[in-house]
Amino acid sequence: MASKYELYEKPVPPTHPDQEYMSYPETAWTLGCSVRTLRRTLKELGLNAKVGQKIRTNREVRAAIYQ
């Protein structure tokens, strides 16, 4: 059985594609990449979550990644 941490690294479809905020796995699925690639890209763009914050992306962040 996979642990919750292993499941978090797998992209999953979002409950609603037009929702304002998405988790990293939902964002990765939407953009068609792995969660690790998404994390690396966010870090390079300086958009990664700060310590103690929930890991979520909004529409502006997703648009910046897509470009």
Stockholm file with secondary structure:
# STOCKHOLM 1.0

chainA/1-67         MASKYELYEKPVPPTHPDQEYMSYPETAWTLGCSVRTLRRTLKELGLNAKVGQKIRTNREVRAAIYQ
#=GR chainA/1-67 SS CCCHHHHHTSCCCCSSTTCSCEEHHHHHHHHTSCHHHHHHHHHHHTCCCCTTSCCEECHHHHHHHHC
#=GC SS_cons        CCCHHHHHTSCCCCSSTTCSCEEHHHHHHHHTSCHHHHHHHHHHHTCCCCTTSCCEECHHHHHHHHC
//
